[in-house]
Amino acid sequence: MEAVFFFLFAFVAIVSALLLVLFRNPVYSALSLVATLFALAGLFVLLDAHFLAAVQVIVYAGAIMVLFLFVIMLLNLGHAEALEPAGGTYRRASVVLLMVILVVQLGVLAGRQLGASPGASEEEMVTGNVRYIGELLYTDYLFPFEVVSVILLVALIGVIVLVKRDRPAQKKKL
């Protein structure tokens, strides 16, 4: 039964992540990201990482996505100008960057599998789960943690850049 849920959550995560990239409307993309984050929370539950699943839902699917949706709605990014396709050069550069990131991630994963450390004992993980996660987050996984913060910052700057683009002159009301 666990395998069925794994494939279900994985399928939802992959499809919603693809829709996140393929939708031209930023509101639909943000909602697809919410679906992806919920699917990832389901995968965390299957791994018996209930704390991470709760954090995934509360922090990312809750607070950060509400912030993104608020910014999108407040700045009216649903208008037709925001739906224009991105330039070809930017799209190609994005694909190359994503491929490089994928190769690096696969390399890191392969390196960890080859030189896997024993990690914490089962009893230590059950009794001090939050402390153990905190220690891992700020020691072994400090760089990915910082990368996520930079990615969120870049996303917010991207929203500002989209809003500040030159728009056609609007008629002034006197």
C-alpha positions in Angstrom: 0.0 0.0 0.0 2.9 2.3 0.8 4.2 1.9 -2.8 0.9 3.0 -4.2 0.9 6.2 -2.2 4.6 6.8 -3.1 3.8 6.6 -6.8 0.7 8.7 -6.4 2.5 11.5 -4.5 5.4 11.3 -6.9 3.1 11.5 -9.9 1.3 14.5 -8.5 4.6 16.2 -7.6 6.0 15.7 -11.1 2.9 16.8 -12.9 2.3 19.8 -10.8 6.0 20.8 -11.1 5.7 20.6 -14.9 2.5 22.6 -14.8 4.3 25.2 -12.6 6.7 25.8 -15.5 4.3 25.5 -18.3 1.5 27.8 -17.1 1.7 31.3 -18.5 -0.5 32.8 -15.8 1.5 33.4 -12.6 -1.5 32.7 -10.4 -1.9 29.2 -11.9 1.8 28.6 -11.6 1.7 29.6 -7.9 -1.2 27.2 -7.3 0.7 24.4 -9.0 3.6 25.1 -6.7 1.3 24.7 -3.7 0.2 21.3 -5.1 3.9 20.3 -5.5 4.6 21.3 -2.0 1.7 19.2 -0.6 2.8 16.2 -2.7 6.3 16.5 -1.2 4.8 16.7 2.3 3.0 13.4 1.5 6.4 11.9 0.5 7.9 13.1 3.8 5.0 11.4 5.7 5.8 8.1 3.8 9.4 8.5 5.0 8.2 8.8 8.6 9.5 12.4 8.7 6.3 13.9 10.1 8.0 17.0 11.5 9.4 17.8 8.0 6.0 17.2 6.5 4.4 19.6 8.9 7.1 22.2 8.3 6.6 21.8 4.5 2.9 22.5 4.8 3.0 25.2 7.4 6.0 27.2 6.2 6.2 26.6 2.4 2.7 25.8 1.3 1.2 28.1 3.9 3.2 31.2 4.6 5.5 31.6 1.6 2.9 30.7 -1.0 0.4 33.1 0.7 3.1 35.8 0.4 3.7 35.0 -3.3 0.0 34.9 -4.1 -0.5 38.2 -2.2 2.3 39.9 -4.2 1.0 38.5 -7.5 -2.6 39.7 -6.7 -1.4 43.0 -5.2 0.8 43.9 -8.2 -1.8 42.7 -10.7 0.4 40.3 -12.5 -2.6 38.6 -14.1 -2.8 41.3 -16.8 -2.0 40.5 -20.4 1.5 42.0 -20.4 2.7 39.6 -17.7 1.6 36.7 -19.9 4.0 37.5 -22.7 6.4 34.7 -23.4 10.0 35.1 -22.2 12.7 35.8 -24.7 14.5 32.9 -26.4 17.9 33.7 -24.9 16.6 33.7 -21.4 14.7 30.5 -21.9 17.8 28.7 -23.3 20.0 30.1 -20.5 17.4 28.8 -18.0 17.4 25.4 -19.5 21.2 25.2 -19.4 21.3 26.4 -15.8 18.7 23.8 -14.8 20.6 21.1 -16.5 23.8 22.1 -14.6 21.9 22.1 -11.3 20.5 18.7 -12.1 24.0 17.3 -12.9 25.5 18.8 -9.7 22.7 17.4 -7.6 23.1 13.9 -9.1 26.8 14.1 -8.5 26.4 15.1 -4.9 23.8 12.3 -4.4 26.2 9.7 -6.0 29.1 10.9 -3.9 27.0 10.6 -0.7 25.9 7.1 -1.7 29.5 6.0 -2.3 30.8 7.4 0.9 27.7 7.1 3.1 28.3 7.8 6.7 26.4 5.8 9.3 24.4 8.8 10.6 22.4 8.8 13.9 21.1 5.8 15.6 17.4 4.9 15.5 16.9 5.8 19.2 18.7 9.2 18.8 16.4 10.1 15.8 13.2 9.2 17.7 14.1 11.0 21.0 15.8 14.1 19.6 14.3 14.4 16.1 13.9 18.2 16.1 17.4 18.7 17.6 18.9 16.2 15.2 17.3 17.9 12.2 18.4 21.3 13.4 22.0 20.1 13.8 22.0 18.6 10.3 20.4 21.7 8.8 23.1 24.0 10.1 26.1 21.7 9.7 25.9 19.2 6.8 23.1 20.9 4.9 24.0 24.6 5.5 24.8 25.3 1.8 21.5 23.9 0.4 19.7 25.8 3.1 21.4 29.1 2.0 20.7 28.2 -1.7 17.0 28.0 -0.9 17.0 31.4 0.7 18.8 32.9 -2.3 16.3 31.2 -4.6 13.4 32.7 -2.7 15.1 36.1 -2.8 15.6 35.9 -6.5 11.9 34.9 -7.0 10.8 38.0 -5.1 13.2 40.2 -7.1 11.8 38.6 -10.3 8.3 39.6 -9.3 9.4 43.2 -8.7 11.2 43.2 -12.1 8.1 41.9 -13.8 6.0 44.7 -12.3 8.4 47.5 -13.1 8.6 46.7 -16.8 7.6 49.6 -19.1 3.9 49.5 -19.7 1.9 51.4 -22.4 1.1 54.9 -21.3 -2.2 55.1 -19.5 -4.6 58.0 -19.9 -4.5 60.4 -16.9 -7.8 61.3 -15.4 -8.2 64.9 -14.5 
